[in-house]
Amino acid sequence: MSSRRSRQSSSGASRITDDQIIQLISKLQQLLPGTRIQRSNKASASKVLQETCNYVRSLHREVDDLSDRLSQLLSTIDADSPEASIIRSLIM
């Protein structure tokens, strides 16, 4: 097989080429904060995917932390206040 082979999903319905994978990895790299992977440098696909996973995990931790903080704040104010309503809408 050549290096430009097509990949087929288990259903056989869609195919993605190596060039498309390279483009998708490049787009994904652009979404990562600059401090994680220098955008001017070409990183390996595995490095981009690893950094993406790390970044998503950190975002999950941040969301959990903010949610906890909002819950704590909600417990300190009047449940019927407009502020409480806003906080509840942020948590849900």
VEXTORNU-454606 format. One line per 2 residues: number of its first residue (from 1); for each residue y, x, z of N, C-alpha, C. Coordinates in pm, whole numbers, padded with zeros to 5 digits. Layout:
% VEXTORNU-454606
NUM = Y,X,Z,Y,X,Z,Y,X,Z | ... .
END
This chain:
% VEXTORNU-454606
1 = -00120,00084,00000,00000,00000,00000,00124,00087,00000 | 00228,00040,-00061,00353,00115,-00065,00432,00092,00062 .
3 = 00535,00175,00082,00619,00159,00201,00708,00036,00190 | 00719,-00021,00073,00801,-00141,00051,00715,-00266,00045 .
5 = 00604,-00266,00115,00513,-00380,00114,00579,-00501,00181 | 00527,-00614,00152,00575,-00737,00216,00487,-00769,00334 .
7 = 00546,-00830,00433,00470,-00874,00549,00460,-01025,00542 | 00344,-01075,00572,00320,-01218,00563,00288,-01272,00700 .
9 = 00347,-01388,00733,00318,-01450,00862,00178,-01508,00860 | 00129,-01544,00977,-00007,-01597,00986,-00023,-01726,00906 .
11 = 00085,-01800,00890,00077,-01923,00811,00084,-01895,00662 | 00129,-01775,00627,00139,-01740,00487,00261,-01798,00418 .
13 = 00347,-01867,00493,00460,-01937,00433,00578,-01846,00404 | 00603,-01746,00489,00721,-01664,00467,00684,-01517,00462 .
15 = 00762,-01442,00390,00740,-01298,00377,00871,-01228,00409 | 00859,-01114,00470,00977,-01034,00502,00949,-00892,00457 .
17 = 01046,-00834,00390,01029,-00699,00338,01077,-00596,00439 | 01039,-00471,00416,01086,-00363,00503,01238,-00355,00500 .
19 = 01297,-00377,00384,01443,-00372,00373,01508,-00482,00457 | 01447,-00600,00460,01500,-00709,00542,01489,-00675,00690 .
21 = 01379,-00613,00728,01363,-00571,00868,01470,-00469,00904 | 01495,-00375,00818,01599,-00274,00842,01735,-00341,00858 .
23 = 01765,-00439,00773,01892,-00511,00784,01902,-00589,00915 | 01793,-00653,00954,01793,-00729,01079,01810,-00638,01200 .
25 = 01745,-00524,01199,01758,-00427,01309,01902,-00377,01315 | 01961,-00353,01199,02101,-00308,01194,02194,-00414,01252 .
27 = 02172,-00540,01217,02254,-00649,01271,02236,-00662,01422 | 02112,-00647,01465,02084,-00654,01609,02154,-00541,01682 .
29 = 02152,-00422,01624,02218,-00305,01684,02368,-00331,01699 | 02427,-00400,01603,02570,-00429,01609,02605,-00525,01722 .
31 = 02509,-00605,01765,02534,-00700,01873,02527,-00635,02012 | 02466,-00518,02020,02455,-00449,02148,02587,-00384,02185 .
33 = 02617,-00382,02313,02740,-00313,02356,02736,-00166,02312 | 02849,-00112,02276,02858,00024,02224,02809,00131,02319 .
35 = 02811,00104,02448,02767,00205,02544,02616,00223,02543 | 02543,00127,02494,02397,00137,02495,02347,00221,02378 .
37 = 02392,00193,02260,02353,00270,02142,02480,00293,02060 | 02507,00417,02031,02625,00447,01951,02609,00385,01813 .
39 = 02703,00302,01776,02692,00232,01646,02702,00328,01528 | 02767,00439,01548,02781,00533,01437,02650,00607,01411 .
41 = 02562,00610,01510,02433,00677,01494,02328,00576,01451 | 02240,00621,01366,02126,00538,01327,02017,00555,01432 .
43 = 01985,00448,01499,01880,00452,01601,01751,00398,01540 | 01640,00440,01595,01512,00390,01547,01501,00242,01583 .
45 = 01419,00172,01506,01399,00029,01531,01344,00007,01670 | 01253,00091,01713,01196,00073,01847,01302,00092,01955 .
47 = 01394,00187,01936,01501,00209,02032,01595,00088,02037 | 01628,00034,01921,01715,-00084,01915,01648,-00201,01985 .
49 = 01520,-00222,01959,01448,-00333,02023,01436,-00312,02173 | 01411,-00190,02214,01402,-00159,02358,01536,-00184,02426 .
51 = 01643,-00136,02367,01776,-00157,02425,01814,-00305,02425 | 01772,-00377,02322,01800,-00521,02317,01730,-00592,02433 .
53 = 01604,-00558,02455,01529,-00617,02567,01596,-00585,02700 | 01638,-00461,02717,01706,-00422,02840,01836,-00500,02858 .
55 = 01910,-00516,02750,02037,-00587,02756,02015,-00734,02789 | 01915,-00796,02728,01886,-00937,02756,01844,-00953,02902 .
57 = 01763,-00860,02953,01725,-00865,03095,01848,-00856,03185 | 01940,-00767,03150,02061,-00753,03233,02146,-00880,03226 .
59 = 02149,-00944,03111,02223,-01071,03100,02158,-01179,03185 | 02025,-01182,03187,01955,-01279,03272,01988,-01255,03419 .
61 = 01988,-01128,03461,02022,-01097,03600,02165,-01141,03631 | 02255,-01117,03538,02395,-01155,03559,02409,-01307,03569 .
63 = 02339,-01380,03485,02342,-01527,03490,02288,-01575,03624 | 02176,-01517,03667,02118,-01556,03796,02215,-01529,03910 .
65 = 02280,-01412,03907,02375,-01377,04011,02494,-01473,04013 | 02548,-01503,03896,02661,-01595,03888,02620,-01736,03932 .
67 = 02501,-01775,03897,02453,-01906,03938,02439,-01914,04090 | 02387,-01806,04150,02377,-01800,04296,02515,-01807,04362 .
69 = 02609,-01733,04305,02744,-01733,04360,02809,-01870,04350 | 02788,-01938,04237,02843,-02073,04222,02777,-02170,04321 .
71 = 02648,-02155,04342,02577,-02240,04438,02632,-02219,04578 | 02656,-02094,04615,02713,-02064,04747,02852,-02123,04760 .
73 = 02932,-02111,04655,03066,-02167,04657,03061,-02318,04670 | 02970,-02378,04598,02955,-02524,04602,02920,-02571,04743 .
75 = 02842,-02493,04815,02801,-02533,04950,02916,-02524,05051 | 03026,-02458,05013,03138,-02441,05106,03253,-02539,05081 .
77 = 03242,-02622,04977,03352,-02715,04949,03302,-02858,04956 | 03397,-02951,04960,03367,-03093,04966,03291,-03134,04840 .
79 = 03175,-03197,04859,03087,-03233,04747,03152,-03331,04650 | 03250,-03408,04696,03315,-03507,04610,03444,-03457,04545 .
81 = 03479,-03333,04568,03604,-03281,04514,03593,-03251,04365 | 03707,-03247,04297,03705,-03211,04154,03649,-03070,04131 .
83 = 03674,-02980,04226,03622,-02844,04214,03469,-02844,04215 | 03412,-02926,04304,03266,-02936,04313,03207,-02988,04184 .
85 = 03275,-03083,04125,03229,-03139,03997,03228,-03031,03888 | 03331,-02951,03885,03339,-02842,03786,03227,-02741,03809 .
87 = 03206,-02704,03934,03102,-02606,03967,02964,-02661,03929 | 02940,-02787,03960,02810,-02848,03923,02790,-02845,03773 .
89 = 02896,-02870,03697,02882,-02869,03550,02852,-02727,03499 | 02900,-02627,03569,02872,-02489,03529,02729,-02449,03560 .
91 = 02675,-02502,03669,02539,-02467,03710,02435,-02536,03623 | 02461,-02658,03585,02362,-02736,03510,02355,-02693,03367 .
END
